[in-house]
Amino acid sequence: MPPRRRTDPVEGRQALQTWLAAGDATPRGVVRTAVRFALEELADVAPGNAVEVRVPPDGAVQAVAGPRHTRGTPPNVVETDPQTWLALVSGAVTWADALATGRVSASGERADLSAHLPLQAARRR
């Protein structure tokens, strides 16, 4: 069963489009909505519980098929800031570039999200 949506998809897409147009000038609440929507989109396109994707302070989601994590520190973790996350999901930054520049931290053998990014719902139009 897919995870329950907390972000209205219409509001989420609108928040992403606002971020795409305004970038760093986007109001904080709109960024938070865009991040949460994009995390939920990732969970839809890459369902599973093998990787925990963290974008503090806005949200986290478990995604990608594989062994389920149940206790302690997850073996596969991706963590980044909100601006980098939105840049990744929109295609403004590649996974390889974000890793190489230290804008994203990824640990574990399943923590490579390059096959899932950018997200179709967030691509620049």
Backbone atoms as SQL, in Angstrom:
CREATE TABLE atoms (id INTEGER PRIMARY KEY, chain TEXT, resi INTEGER, resn TEXT, atom TEXT, x REAL, y REAL, z REAL);
INSERT INTO atoms VALUES
  (1, 'A', 1, 'MET', 'N', 0.836, -1.170, 0.000),
  (2, 'A', 1, 'MET', 'CA', 0.000, 0.000, 0.000),
  (3, 'A', 1, 'MET', 'C', 0.890, 1.246, 0.000),
  (4, 'A', 2, 'PRO', 'N', 0.607, 2.236, -0.870),
  (5, 'A', 2, 'PRO', 'CA', 1.423, 3.453, -0.910),
  (6, 'A', 2, 'PRO', 'C', 1.246, 4.257, 0.375),
  (7, 'A', 3, 'PRO', 'N', 2.265, 5.043, 0.732),
  (8, 'A', 3, 'PRO', 'CA', 2.156, 5.843, 1.945),
  (9, 'A', 3, 'PRO', 'C', 1.033, 6.865, 1.816),
  (10, 'A', 4, 'ARG', 'N', 0.457, 7.214, 2.956),
  (11, 'A', 4, 'ARG', 'CA', -0.604, 8.210, 2.988),
  (12, 'A', 4, 'ARG', 'C', -0.030, 9.579, 2.653),
  (13, 'A', 5, 'ARG', 'N', -0.724, 10.307, 1.795),
  (14, 'A', 5, 'ARG', 'CA', -0.314, 11.662, 1.409),
  (15, 'A', 5, 'ARG', 'C', -0.677, 12.635, 2.519),
  (16, 'A', 6, 'ARG', 'N', 0.272, 13.478, 2.886),
  (17, 'A', 6, 'ARG', 'CA', -0.005, 14.541, 3.839),
  (18, 'A', 6, 'ARG', 'C', -0.107, 15.885, 3.135),
  (19, 'A', 7, 'THR', 'N', 0.461, 15.973, 1.960),
  (20, 'A', 7, 'THR', 'CA', 0.470, 17.218, 1.199),
  (21, 'A', 7, 'THR', 'C', -0.502, 17.092, 0.036),
  (22, 'A', 8, 'ASP', 'N', -1.399, 18.041, -0.082),
  (23, 'A', 8, 'ASP', 'CA', -2.325, 18.061, -1.198),
  (24, 'A', 8, 'ASP', 'C', -1.506, 18.156, -2.486),
  (25, 'A', 9, 'PRO', 'N', -1.706, 17.238, -3.437),
  (26, 'A', 9, 'PRO', 'CA', -0.900, 17.257, -4.662),
  (27, 'A', 9, 'PRO', 'C', -0.985, 18.571, -5.446),
  (28, 'A', 10, 'VAL', 'N', -2.141, 19.205, -5.462),
  (29, 'A', 10, 'VAL', 'CA', -2.271, 20.479, -6.174),
  (30, 'A', 10, 'VAL', 'C', -1.410, 21.538, -5.491),
  (31, 'A', 11, 'GLU', 'N', -1.481, 21.611, -4.165),
  (32, 'A', 11, 'GLU', 'CA', -0.668, 22.580, -3.423),
  (33, 'A', 11, 'GLU', 'C', 0.820, 22.258, -3.566),
  (34, 'A', 12, 'GLY', 'N', 1.152, 20.968, -3.559),
  (35, 'A', 12, 'GLY', 'CA', 2.546, 20.557, -3.707),
  (36, 'A', 12, 'GLY', 'C', 3.127, 20.949, -5.057),
  (37, 'A', 13, 'ARG', 'N', 2.397, 20.677, -6.117),
  (38, 'A', 13, 'ARG', 'CA', 2.867, 21.052, -7.453),
  (39, 'A', 13, 'ARG', 'C', 2.989, 22.568, -7.592),
  (40, 'A', 14, 'GLN', 'N', 2.031, 23.285, -7.010),
  (41, 'A', 14, 'GLN', 'CA', 2.082, 24.744, -7.047),
  (42, 'A', 14, 'GLN', 'C', 3.299, 25.261, -6.284),
  (43, 'A', 15, 'ALA', 'N', 3.593, 24.662, -5.126),
  (44, 'A', 15, 'ALA', 'CA', 4.765, 25.065, -4.344),
  (45, 'A', 15, 'ALA', 'C', 6.051, 24.800, -5.125),
  (46, 'A', 16, 'LEU', 'N', 6.123, 23.662, -5.810),
  (47, 'A', 16, 'LEU', 'CA', 7.298, 23.362, -6.635),
  (48, 'A', 16, 'LEU', 'C', 7.456, 24.374, -7.762),
  (49, 'A', 17, 'GLN', 'N', 6.368, 24.713, -8.412),
  (50, 'A', 17, 'GLN', 'CA', 6.441, 25.687, -9.498),
  (51, 'A', 17, 'GLN', 'C', 6.860, 27.060, -8.973),
  (52, 'A', 18, 'THR', 'N', 6.391, 27.419, -7.787),
  (53, 'A', 18, 'THR', 'CA', 6.801, 28.687, -7.174),
  (54, 'A', 18, 'THR', 'C', 8.295, 28.664, -6.896),
  (55, 'A', 19, 'TRP', 'N', 8.798, 27.547, -6.363),
  (56, 'A', 19, 'TRP', 'CA', 10.230, 27.438, -6.085),
  (57, 'A', 19, 'TRP', 'C', 11.040, 27.497, -7.379),
  (58, 'A', 20, 'LEU', 'N', 10.565, 26.825, -8.409),
  (59, 'A', 20, 'LEU', 'CA', 11.271, 26.845, -9.688),
  (60, 'A', 20, 'LEU', 'C', 11.381, 28.267, -10.239),
  (61, 'A', 21, 'ALA', 'N', 10.349, 29.057, -10.027),
  (62, 'A', 21, 'ALA', 'CA', 10.347, 30.427, -10.539),
  (63, 'A', 21, 'ALA', 'C', 11.142, 31.390, -9.664),
  (64, 'A', 22, 'ALA', 'N', 11.101, 31.176, -8.335),
  (65, 'A', 22, 'ALA', 'CA', 11.688, 32.160, -7.412),
  (66, 'A', 22, 'ALA', 'C', 12.965, 31.696, -6.717),
  (67, 'A', 23, 'GLY', 'N', 13.244, 30.387, -6.726),
  (68, 'A', 23, 'GLY', 'CA', 14.471, 29.880, -6.091),
  (69, 'A', 23, 'GLY', 'C', 14.601, 30.278, -4.635),
  (70, 'A', 24, 'ASP', 'N', 15.750, 30.845, -4.273),
  (71, 'A', 24, 'ASP', 'CA', 16.034, 31.197, -2.880),
  (72, 'A', 24, 'ASP', 'C', 15.094, 32.255, -2.324),
  (73, 'A', 25, 'ALA', 'N', 14.386, 32.975, -3.178),
  (74, 'A', 25, 'ALA', 'CA', 13.455, 34.008, -2.722),
  (75, 'A', 25, 'ALA', 'C', 12.087, 33.432, -2.345),
  (76, 'A', 26, 'THR', 'N', 11.911, 32.134, -2.480),
  (77, 'A', 26, 'THR', 'CA', 10.640, 31.489, -2.160),
  (78, 'A', 26, 'THR', 'C', 10.387, 31.549, -0.661),
  (79, 'A', 27, 'PRO', 'N', 9.185, 31.926, -0.238),
  (80, 'A', 27, 'PRO', 'CA', 8.864, 31.949, 1.194),
  (81, 'A', 27, 'PRO', 'C', 9.075, 30.581, 1.842),
  (82, 'A', 28, 'ARG', 'N', 9.508, 30.587, 3.084),
  (83, 'A', 28, 'ARG', 'CA', 9.872, 29.364, 3.819),
  (84, 'A', 28, 'ARG', 'C', 8.738, 28.336, 3.847),
  (85, 'A', 29, 'GLY', 'N', 7.509, 28.783, 4.065),
  (86, 'A', 29, 'GLY', 'CA', 6.378, 27.857, 4.111),
  (87, 'A', 29, 'GLY', 'C', 6.137, 27.168, 2.780),
  (88, 'A', 30, 'VAL', 'N', 6.372, 27.871, 1.698),
  (89, 'A', 30, 'VAL', 'CA', 6.207, 27.298, 0.361),
  (90, 'A', 30, 'VAL', 'C', 7.309, 26.266, 0.108),
  (91, 'A', 31, 'VAL', 'N', 8.524, 26.573, 0.539),
  (92, 'A', 31, 'VAL', 'CA', 9.635, 25.610, 0.408),
  (93, 'A', 31, 'VAL', 'C', 9.303, 24.329, 1.166),
  (94, 'A', 32, 'ARG', 'N', 8.799, 24.487, 2.384),
  (95, 'A', 32, 'ARG', 'CA', 8.453, 23.310, 3.201),
  (96, 'A', 32, 'ARG', 'C', 7.408, 22.456, 2.487),
  (97, 'A', 33, 'THR', 'N', 6.390, 23.073, 1.923),
  (98, 'A', 33, 'THR', 'CA', 5.360, 22.326, 1.197),
  (99, 'A', 33, 'THR', 'C', 5.963, 21.618, -0.014),
  (100, 'A', 34, 'ALA', 'N', 6.816, 22.305, -0.762),
  (101, 'A', 34, 'ALA', 'CA', 7.453, 21.704, -1.938),
  (102, 'A', 34, 'ALA', 'C', 8.322, 20.513, -1.546),
  (103, 'A', 35, 'VAL', 'N', 9.081, 20.646, -0.476),
  (104, 'A', 35, 'VAL', 'CA', 9.950, 19.548, -0.018),
  (105, 'A', 35, 'VAL', 'C', 9.114, 18.340, 0.384),
  (106, 'A', 36, 'ARG', 'N', 8.097, 18.563, 1.176),
  (107, 'A', 36, 'ARG', 'CA', 7.264, 17.443, 1.631),
  (108, 'A', 36, 'ARG', 'C', 6.567, 16.756, 0.462),
  (109, 'A', 37, 'PHE', 'N', 6.063, 17.555, -0.473),
  (110, 'A', 37, 'PHE', 'CA', 5.430, 16.982, -1.651),
  (111, 'A', 37, 'PHE', 'C', 6.430, 16.130, -2.440),
  (112, 'A', 38, 'ALA', 'N', 7.637, 16.651, -2.635),
  (113, 'A', 38, 'ALA', 'CA', 8.653, 15.915, -3.400),
  (114, 'A', 38, 'ALA', 'C', 9.062, 14.629, -2.683),
  (115, 'A', 39, 'LEU', 'N', 9.134, 14.653, -1.371),
  (116, 'A', 39, 'LEU', 'CA', 9.431, 13.427, -0.627),
  (117, 'A', 39, 'LEU', 'C', 8.323, 12.396, -0.833),
  (118, 'A', 40, 'GLU', 'N', 7.077, 12.843, -0.778),
  (119, 'A', 40, 'GLU', 'CA', 5.956, 11.933, -0.998),
  (120, 'A', 40, 'GLU', 'C', 5.950, 11.393, -2.437),
  (121, 'A', 41, 'GLU', 'N', 6.325, 12.226, -3.388),
  (122, 'A', 41, 'GLU', 'CA', 6.432, 11.776, -4.779),
  (123, 'A', 41, 'GLU', 'C', 7.507, 10.693, -4.908),
  (124, 'A', 42, 'LEU', 'N', 8.649, 10.896, -4.259),
  (125, 'A', 42, 'LEU', 'CA', 9.699, 9.877, -4.295),
  (126, 'A', 42, 'LEU', 'C', 9.176, 8.558, -3.740),
  (127, 'A', 43, 'ALA', 'N', 8.460, 8.614, -2.630),
  (128, 'A', 43, 'ALA', 'CA', 7.910, 7.391, -2.042),
  (129, 'A', 43, 'ALA', 'C', 6.923, 6.714, -2.991),
  (130, 'A', 44, 'ASP', 'N', 6.238, 7.493, -3.828),
  (131, 'A', 44, 'ASP', 'CA', 5.316, 6.910, -4.814),
  (132, 'A', 44, 'ASP', 'C', 6.055, 6.247, -5.970),
  (133, 'A', 45, 'VAL', 'N', 7.107, 6.890, -6.482),
  (134, 'A', 45, 'VAL', 'CA', 7.812, 6.344, -7.647),
  (135, 'A', 45, 'VAL', 'C', 8.844, 5.283, -7.270),
  (136, 'A', 46, 'ALA', 'N', 9.288, 5.286, -6.024),
  (137, 'A', 46, 'ALA', 'CA', 10.261, 4.301, -5.555),
  (138, 'A', 46, 'ALA', 'C', 9.774, 3.735, -4.211),
  (139, 'A', 47, 'PRO', 'N', 8.661, 2.995, -4.233),
  (140, 'A', 47, 'PRO', 'CA', 8.104, 2.503, -2.970),
  (141, 'A', 47, 'PRO', 'C', 9.030, 1.500, -2.294),
  (142, 'A', 48, 'GLY', 'N', 8.984, 1.519, -0.989),
  (143, 'A', 48, 'GLY', 'CA', 9.780, 0.597, -0.190),
  (144, 'A', 48, 'GLY', 'C', 10.201, 1.247, 1.104),
  (145, 'A', 49, 'ASN', 'N', 11.030, 0.528, 1.838),
  (146, 'A', 49, 'ASN', 'CA', 11.477, 1.002, 3.140),
  (147, 'A', 49, 'ASN', 'C', 12.969, 0.819, 3.345),
  (148, 'A', 50, 'ALA', 'N', 13.739, 0.700, 2.267),
  (149, 'A', 50, 'ALA', 'CA', 15.160, 0.405, 2.398),
  (150, 'A', 50, 'ALA', 'C', 16.015, 1.649, 2.635),
  (151, 'A', 51, 'VAL', 'N', 15.547, 2.823, 2.196),
  (152, 'A', 51, 'VAL', 'CA', 16.343, 4.048, 2.301),
  (153, 'A', 51, 'VAL', 'C', 15.529, 5.105, 3.025),
  (154, 'A', 52, 'GLU', 'N', 16.143, 5.730, 4.010),
  (155, 'A', 52, 'GLU', 'CA', 15.505, 6.863, 4.663),
  (156, 'A', 52, 'GLU', 'C', 16.076, 8.132, 4.050),
  (157, 'A', 53, 'VAL', 'N', 15.208, 8.956, 3.489),
  (158, 'A', 53, 'VAL', 'CA', 15.610, 10.222, 2.874),
  (159, 'A', 53, 'VAL', 'C', 15.203, 11.333, 3.829),
  (160, 'A', 54, 'ARG', 'N', 16.192, 12.087, 4.289),
  (161, 'A', 54, 'ARG', 'CA', 15.958, 13.141, 5.278),
  (162, 'A', 54, 'ARG', 'C', 16.268, 14.506, 4.676),
  (163, 'A', 55, 'VAL', 'N', 15.345, 15.438, 4.880),
  (164, 'A', 55, 'VAL', 'CA', 15.538, 16.815, 4.448),
  (165, 'A', 55, 'VAL', 'C', 15.152, 17.704, 5.641),
  (166, 'A', 56, 'PRO', 'N', 16.057, 17.786, 6.627),
  (167, 'A', 56, 'PRO', 'CA', 15.725, 18.572, 7.818),
  (168, 'A', 56, 'PRO', 'C', 15.704, 20.058, 7.514),
  (169, 'A', 57, 'PRO', 'N', 14.833, 20.810, 8.115),
  (170, 'A', 57, 'PRO', 'CA', 13.851, 20.418, 9.125),
  (171, 'A', 57, 'PRO', 'C', 12.482, 20.083, 8.539),
  (172, 'A', 58, 'ASP', 'N', 12.397, 19.863, 7.232),
  (173, 'A', 58, 'ASP', 'CA', 11.093, 19.777, 6.587),
  (174, 'A', 58, 'ASP', 'C', 10.455, 18.402, 6.532),
  (175, 'A', 59, 'GLY', 'N', 11.227, 17.347, 6.490),
  (176, 'A', 59, 'GLY', 'CA', 10.600, 16.041, 6.420),
  (177, 'A', 59, 'GLY', 'C', 11.566, 14.916, 6.149),
  (178, 'A', 60, 'ALA', 'N', 11.000, 13.725, 6.172),
  (179, 'A', 60, 'ALA', 'CA', 11.749, 12.506, 5.877),
  (180, 'A', 60, 'ALA', 'C', 10.760, 11.474, 5.352),
  (181, 'A', 61, 'VAL', 'N', 11.285, 10.542, 4.582),
  (182, 'A', 61, 'VAL', 'CA', 10.442, 9.487, 4.031),
  (183, 'A', 61, 'VAL', 'C', 11.298, 8.236, 3.868),
  (184, 'A', 62, 'GLN', 'N', 10.640, 7.080, 3.939),
  (185, 'A', 62, 'GLN', 'CA', 11.321, 5.830, 3.605),
  (186, 'A', 62, 'GLN', 'C', 10.874, 5.443, 2.205),
  (187, 'A', 63, 'ALA', 'N', 11.835, 5.050, 1.388),
  (188, 'A', 63, 'ALA', 'CA', 11.557, 4.718, -0.011),
  (189, 'A', 63, 'ALA', 'C', 12.537, 3.654, -0.474),
  (190, 'A', 64, 'VAL', 'N', 12.397, 3.222, -1.689),
  (191, 'A', 64, 'VAL', 'CA', 13.262, 2.267, -2.394),
  (192, 'A', 64, 'VAL', 'C', 13.049, 0.844, -1.858),
  (193, 'A', 65, 'ALA', 'N', 12.830, -0.054, -2.776),
  (194, 'A', 65, 'ALA', 'CA', 12.609, -1.455, -2.433),
  (195, 'A', 65, 'ALA', 'C', 13.861, -2.075, -1.831),
  (196, 'A', 66, 'GLY', 'N', 13.657, -2.981, -0.916),
  (197, 'A', 66, 'GLY', 'CA', 14.760, -3.683, -0.275),
  (198, 'A', 66, 'GLY', 'C', 14.409, -4.015, 1.156),
  (199, 'A', 67, 'PRO', 'N', 15.392, -4.467, 1.921),
  (200, 'A', 67, 'PRO', 'CA', 15.126, -4.847, 3.310),
  (201, 'A', 67, 'PRO', 'C', 14.582, -3.672, 4.111),
  (202, 'A', 68, 'ARG', 'N', 13.573, -3.954, 4.904),
  (203, 'A', 68, 'ARG', 'CA', 12.939, -2.936, 5.739),
  (204, 'A', 68, 'ARG', 'C', 13.776, -2.668, 6.975),
  (205, 'A', 69, 'HIS', 'N', 13.929, -1.384, 7.290),
  (206, 'A', 69, 'HIS', 'CA', 14.633, -0.969, 8.505),
  (207, 'A', 69, 'HIS', 'C', 13.615, -0.877, 9.637),
  (208, 'A', 70, 'THR', 'N', 13.953, -1.416, 10.821),
  (209, 'A', 70, 'THR', 'CA', 12.987, -1.374, 11.922),
  (210, 'A', 70, 'THR', 'C', 13.503, -0.703, 13.193),
  (211, 'A', 71, 'ARG', 'N', 14.813, -0.753, 13.474),
  (212, 'A', 71, 'ARG', 'CA', 15.299, -0.182, 14.731),
  (213, 'A', 71, 'ARG', 'C', 16.673, 0.434, 14.551),
  (214, 'A', 72, 'GLY', 'N', 16.949, 1.463, 15.349),
  (215, 'A', 72, 'GLY', 'CA', 18.269, 2.082, 15.323),
  (216, 'A', 72, 'GLY', 'C', 18.494, 2.921, 14.088),
  (217, 'A', 73, 'THR', 'N', 19.743, 3.211, 13.810),
  (218, 'A', 73, 'THR', 'CA', 20.101, 4.016, 12.647),
  (219, 'A', 73, 'THR', 'C', 19.897, 3.192, 11.383),
  (220, 'A', 74, 'PRO', 'N', 19.164, 3.716, 10.415),
  (221, 'A', 74, 'PRO', 'CA', 18.950, 2.962, 9.179),
  (222, 'A', 74, 'PRO', 'C', 20.272, 2.716, 8.456),
  (223, 'A', 75, 'PRO', 'N', 20.421, 1.573, 7.783),
  (224, 'A', 75, 'PRO', 'CA', 21.663, 1.273, 7.062),
  (225, 'A', 75, 'PRO', 'C', 21.822, 2.092, 5.780),
  (226, 'A', 76, 'ASN', 'N', 20.740, 2.624, 5.257),
  (227, 'A', 76, 'ASN', 'CA', 20.771, 3.407, 4.017),
  (228, 'A', 76, 'ASN', 'C', 20.095, 4.751, 4.283),
  (229, 'A', 77, 'VAL', 'N', 20.896, 5.807, 4.298),
  (230, 'A', 77, 'VAL', 'CA', 20.382, 7.133, 4.627),
  (231, 'A', 77, 'VAL', 'C', 20.871, 8.145, 3.595),
  (232, 'A', 78, 'VAL', 'N', 19.964, 8.985, 3.149),
  (233, 'A', 78, 'VAL', 'CA', 20.292, 10.133, 2.306),
  (234, 'A', 78, 'VAL', 'C', 19.846, 11.362, 3.081),
  (235, 'A', 79, 'GLU', 'N', 20.726, 12.353, 3.175),
  (236, 'A', 79, 'GLU', 'CA', 20.354, 13.580, 3.869),
  (237, 'A', 79, 'GLU', 'C', 20.880, 14.786, 3.115),
  (238, 'A', 80, 'THR', 'N', 20.034, 15.805, 3.022),
  (239, 'A', 80, 'THR', 'CA', 20.408, 17.038, 2.347),
  (240, 'A', 80, 'THR', 'C', 19.542, 18.175, 2.867),
  (241, 'A', 81, 'ASP', 'N', 19.860, 19.381, 2.445),
  (242, 'A', 81, 'ASP', 'CA', 19.091, 20.560, 2.839),
  (243, 'A', 81, 'ASP', 'C', 17.934, 20.767, 1.861),
  (244, 'A', 82, 'PRO', 'N', 16.951, 21.593, 2.234),
  (245, 'A', 82, 'PRO', 'CA', 15.789, 21.788, 1.370),
  (246, 'A', 82, 'PRO', 'C', 16.114, 22.314, -0.029),
  (247, 'A', 83, 'GLN', 'N', 17.000, 23.283, -0.157),
  (248, 'A', 83, 'GLN', 'CA', 17.313, 23.836, -1.479),
  (249, 'A', 83, 'GLN', 'C', 17.967, 22.789, -2.379),
  (250, 'A', 84, 'THR', 'N', 18.879, 22.000, -1.819),
  (251, 'A', 84, 'THR', 'CA', 19.519, 20.946, -2.618),
  (252, 'A', 84, 'THR', 'C', 18.513, 19.880, -3.009),
  (253, 'A', 85, 'TRP', 'N', 17.629, 19.502, -2.087),
  (254, 'A', 85, 'TRP', 'CA', 16.620, 18.495, -2.398),
  (255, 'A', 85, 'TRP', 'C', 15.755, 18.953, -3.572),
  (256, 'A', 86, 'LEU', 'N', 15.292, 20.189, -3.522),
  (257, 'A', 86, 'LEU', 'CA', 14.456, 20.693, -4.609),
  (258, 'A', 86, 'LEU', 'C', 15.242, 20.806, -5.916),
  (259, 'A', 87, 'ALA', 'N', 16.511, 21.146, -5.821),
  (260, 'A', 87, 'ALA', 'CA', 17.350, 21.186, -7.024),
  (261, 'A', 87, 'ALA', 'C', 17.515, 19.781, -7.608),
  (262, 'A', 88, 'LEU', 'N', 17.667, 18.776, -6.757),
  (263, 'A', 88, 'LEU', 'CA', 17.782, 17.392, -7.225),
  (264, 'A', 88, 'LEU', 'C', 16.492, 16.908, -7.877),
  (265, 'A', 89, 'VAL', 'N', 15.361, 17.126, -7.220),
  (266, 'A', 89, 'VAL', 'CA', 14.115, 16.599, -7.757),
  (267, 'A', 89, 'VAL', 'C', 13.682, 17.335, -9.018),
  (268, 'A', 90, 'SER', 'N', 14.128, 18.573, -9.198),
  (269, 'A', 90, 'SER', 'CA', 13.762, 19.334, -10.393),
  (270, 'A', 90, 'SER', 'C', 14.738, 19.142, -11.550),
  (271, 'A', 91, 'GLY', 'N', 15.889, 18.547, -11.273),
  (272, 'A', 91, 'GLY', 'CA', 16.885, 18.357, -12.317),
  (273, 'A', 91, 'GLY', 'C', 17.851, 19.521, -12.457),
  (274, 'A', 92, 'ALA', 'N', 17.759, 20.505, -11.569),
  (275, 'A', 92, 'ALA', 'CA', 18.685, 21.643, -11.610),
  (276, 'A', 92, 'ALA', 'C', 20.092, 21.226, -11.206),
  (277, 'A', 93, 'VAL', 'N', 20.199, 20.167, -10.407),
  (278, 'A', 93, 'VAL', 'CA', 21.476, 19.607, -9.961),
  (279, 'A', 93, 'VAL', 'C', 21.397, 18.097, -10.148),
  (280, 'A', 94, 'THR', 'N', 22.463, 17.484, -10.621),
  (281, 'A', 94, 'THR', 'CA', 22.475, 16.023, -10.758),
  (282, 'A', 94, 'THR', 'C', 22.892, 15.372, -9.442),
  (283, 'A', 95, 'TRP', 'N', 22.523, 14.118, -9.299),
  (284, 'A', 95, 'TRP', 'CA', 22.895, 13.347, -8.117),
  (285, 'A', 95, 'TRP', 'C', 24.414, 13.318, -7.972),
  (286, 'A', 96, 'ALA', 'N', 25.110, 13.052, -9.060),
  (287, 'A', 96, 'ALA', 'CA', 26.577, 12.961, -9.027),
  (288, 'A', 96, 'ALA', 'C', 27.201, 14.281, -8.587),
  (289, 'A', 97, 'ASP', 'N', 26.703, 15.395, -9.096),
  (290, 'A', 97, 'ASP', 'CA', 27.244, 16.698, -8.714),
  (291, 'A', 97, 'ASP', 'C', 26.974, 17.009, -7.246),
  (292, 'A', 98, 'ALA', 'N', 25.776, 16.694, -6.786),
  (293, 'A', 98, 'ALA', 'CA', 25.438, 16.951, -5.386),
  (294, 'A', 98, 'ALA', 'C', 26.324, 16.125, -4.447),
  (295, 'A', 99, 'LEU', 'N', 26.577, 14.882, -4.803),
  (296, 'A', 99, 'LEU', 'CA', 27.479, 14.043, -3.998),
  (297, 'A', 99, 'LEU', 'C', 28.903, 14.585, -4.034),
  (298, 'A', 100, 'ALA', 'N', 29.385, 14.917, -5.219),
  (299, 'A', 100, 'ALA', 'CA', 30.770, 15.369, -5.387),
  (300, 'A', 100, 'ALA', 'C', 31.052, 16.664, -4.638),
  (301, 'A', 101, 'THR', 'N', 30.051, 17.516, -4.531),
  (302, 'A', 101, 'THR', 'CA', 30.245, 18.803, -3.850),
  (303, 'A', 101, 'THR', 'C', 29.852, 18.765, -2.382),
  (304, 'A', 102, 'GLY', 'N', 29.429, 17.620, -1.895),
  (305, 'A', 102, 'GLY', 'CA', 29.073, 17.489, -0.486),
  (306, 'A', 102, 'GLY', 'C', 27.728, 18.088, -0.118),
  (307, 'A', 103, 'ARG', 'N', 26.905, 18.356, -1.120),
  (308, 'A', 103, 'ARG', 'CA', 25.589, 18.922, -0.845),
  (309, 'A', 103, 'ARG', 'C', 24.587, 17.862, -0.403),
  (310, 'A', 104, 'VAL', 'N', 24.941, 16.604, -0.629),
  (311, 'A', 104, 'VAL', 'CA', 24.103, 15.501, -0.183),
  (312, 'A', 104, 'VAL', 'C', 25.006, 14.468, 0.470),
  (313, 'A', 105, 'SER', 'N', 24.501, 13.879, 1.543),
  (314, 'A', 105, 'SER', 'CA', 25.208, 12.806, 2.226),
  (315, 'A', 105, 'SER', 'C', 24.422, 11.522, 1.981),
  (316, 'A', 106, 'ALA', 'N', 25.098, 10.482, 1.509),
  (317, 'A', 106, 'ALA', 'CA', 24.437, 9.215, 1.222),
  (318, 'A', 106, 'ALA', 'C', 25.284, 8.079, 1.756),
  (319, 'A', 107, 'SER', 'N', 24.678, 7.244, 2.600),
  (320, 'A', 107, 'SER', 'CA', 25.407, 6.100, 3.138),
  (321, 'A', 107, 'SER', 'C', 24.572, 4.842, 2.953),
  (322, 'A', 108, 'GLY', 'N', 25.245, 3.762, 2.661),
  (323, 'A', 108, 'GLY', 'CA', 24.572, 2.488, 2.452),
  (324, 'A', 108, 'GLY', 'C', 24.548, 2.115, 0.982),
  (325, 'A', 109, 'GLU', 'N', 24.474, 0.816, 0.730),
  (326, 'A', 109, 'GLU', 'CA', 24.562, 0.323, -0.645),
  (327, 'A', 109, 'GLU', 'C', 23.338, 0.645, -1.494),
  (328, 'A', 110, 'ARG', 'N', 22.209, 0.977, -0.881),
  (329, 'A', 110, 'ARG', 'CA', 20.996, 1.304, -1.640),
  (330, 'A', 110, 'ARG', 'C', 20.710, 2.806, -1.656),
  (331, 'A', 111, 'ALA', 'N', 21.629, 3.623, -1.152),
  (332, 'A', 111, 'ALA', 'CA', 21.376, 5.049, -0.982),
  (333, 'A', 111, 'ALA', 'C', 21.630, 5.889, -2.232),
  (334, 'A', 112, 'ASP', 'N', 21.772, 5.276, -3.371),
  (335, 'A', 112, 'ASP', 'CA', 21.957, 6.003, -4.629),
  (336, 'A', 112, 'ASP', 'C', 20.578, 6.257, -5.244),
  (337, 'A', 113, 'LEU', 'N', 20.149, 7.515, -5.249),
  (338, 'A', 113, 'LEU', 'CA', 18.831, 7.860, -5.773),
  (339, 'A', 113, 'LEU', 'C', 18.867, 8.330, -7.225),
  (340, 'A', 114, 'SER', 'N', 19.998, 8.199, -7.877),
  (341, 'A', 114, 'SER', 'CA', 20.134, 8.723, -9.246),
  (342, 'A', 114, 'SER', 'C', 19.131, 8.117, -10.219),
  (343, 'A', 115, 'ALA', 'N', 18.702, 6.899, -9.995),
  (344, 'A', 115, 'ALA', 'CA', 17.731, 6.271, -10.895),
  (345, 'A', 115, 'ALA', 'C', 16.329, 6.862, -10.737),
  (346, 'A', 116, 'HIS', 'N', 16.095, 7.580, -9.644),
  (347, 'A', 116, 'HIS', 'CA', 14.763, 8.101, -9.346),
  (348, 'A', 116, 'HIS', 'C', 14.663, 9.618, -9.487),
  (349, 'A', 117, 'LEU', 'N', 15.796, 10.262, -9.705),
  (350, 'A', 117, 'LEU', 'CA', 15.817, 11.729, -9.777),
  (351, 'A', 117, 'LEU', 'C', 16.291, 12.185, -11.149),
  (352, 'A', 118, 'PRO', 'N', 15.794, 13.252, -11.722),
  (353, 'A', 118, 'PRO', 'CA', 14.764, 14.128, -11.154),
  (354, 'A', 118, 'PRO', 'C', 13.394, 13.468, -11.191),
  (355, 'A', 119, 'LEU', 'N', 12.494, 13.968, -10.378),
  (356, 'A', 119, 'LEU', 'CA', 11.117, 13.461, -10.342),
  (357, 'A', 119, 'LEU', 'C', 10.315, 14.089, -11.481),
  (358, 'A', 120, 'GLN', 'N', 9.510, 13.302, -12.114),
  (359, 'A', 120, 'GLN', 'CA', 8.694, 13.802, -13.231),
  (360, 'A', 120, 'GLN', 'C', 7.811, 14.963, -12.795),
  (361, 'A', 121, 'ALA', 'N', 7.227, 14.886, -11.612),
  (362, 'A', 121, 'ALA', 'CA', 6.319, 15.945, -11.138),
  (363, 'A', 121, 'ALA', 'C', 7.022, 17.249, -10.863),
  (364, 'A', 122, 'ALA', 'N', 8.362, 17.215, -10.767),
  (365, 'A', 122, 'ALA', 'CA', 9.098, 18.416, -10.385),
  (366, 'A', 122, 'ALA', 'C', 9.988, 18.962, -11.491),
  (367, 'A', 123, 'ARG', 'N', 9.986, 18.353, -12.644),
  (368, 'A', 123, 'ARG', 'CA', 10.894, 18.809, -13.711),
  (369, 'A', 123, 'ARG', 'C', 10.565, 20.228, -14.138),
  (370, 'A', 124, 'ARG', 'N', 11.626, 20.929, -14.478),
  (371, 'A', 124, 'ARG', 'CA', 11.460, 22.301, -14.987),
  (372, 'A', 124, 'ARG', 'C', 10.644, 22.260, -16.271),
  (373, 'A', 125, 'ARG', 'N', 9.740, 23.205, -16.403),
  (374, 'A', 125, 'ARG', 'CA', 8.886, 23.242, -17.607),
  (375, 'A', 125, 'ARG', 'C', 9.185, 24.429, -18.424);
